[in-house]
Amino acid sequence: MNMPRLLPVLCCAVYFFLLAPILVVVLASFNAGAFLTFPPQGLSLRWYRTFFHNAVFLRAFIESMEIAVAATSISAVIGTMAALFSMRTTPALANIVRLGMTLPLVLPEVLTAIGLLFFFYAMGIGVHYSVALLVGHVLLTLPFIYINVSTSLRSFDPSWELAARSLGASPFVTFYRVTMPLMKSGLTSGCLFGFIVSFDAFSTSFLLKDVGTATLPIQLFDYLRLNFTPEAAAVSTFSIIVTFLIVIMTKTIFGIRFTK
């Protein structure tokens, strides 16, 4: 058996196995029939028109975007500061910070959400004003930003900042001209992954959402409990397209390379 020739075939088979469900959803969204079936019973854009006239789904999409942007922005600040602190402190303290930042990635999402739910109710806050929901999404996105920024700063030498300061640069100028360019790719890719995770989060949003608040995954789940039309596939396909466009725009604007 020739392994070098077999390896590309195995890779293609794995990719097909991972992408086949997405392809099925995309094709089912163009179904002209009244029910969600595959293969499609004809091709039509009627369910996309239905989706774009559905105020409930559009409001849920905007809610998901707002929460994802807010959570990613907060996590970007906290994760960057934690990564810079880990770079400058002792190895023992850096390991403690690393453990705290990556712990939400190790624990099951539903356990983290339940713990936050009990905590906010014990504090008398509850899930009002979407505070608990935002905190939950920050915990989800924080590890991705911290890990990516820390990785981009792994080859950083603190003497470069000292050299800039000795030449008269202020702390802000030193950070903007020396540190920021080195961690820009890690920060951008971390924010990108964090945004996608927050946008697609279900368990945390389901347990911590306020009354009257529904993100797109929750609204889609509620819709499928009572309806089984191709509109659900159209909503999912639209979400996939938005995520894909965000990835392409980020790569184009910031010049990120996801592979070496």
Buried (B, 14 or more C-beta within 10 A) or exposed (E): EEEEEEEEEEEEEEEEEEEEEEEEBBBBBBBEBEEBEEEBEEEBEBBBEBBEEBEEBBBBBEBBBEBBBBBBBBBBEBBBEBBBEBBEEEEEEBEEBBEEBBEBBEEEBEEBBBBBBEEBEEEEEBBEEBBBBBBBBBBBBBBBBBBBBBBBBEEBEEEEBEEBBEEEBEEEEBBEEBBEEBBBBBBBBBBBBBBBBBBBBBBBBBBBBBEEBBBBBBBBBBBBEEEEBBBBBBBBBBBBEBBEEBBEEBBEEBEBEEEE
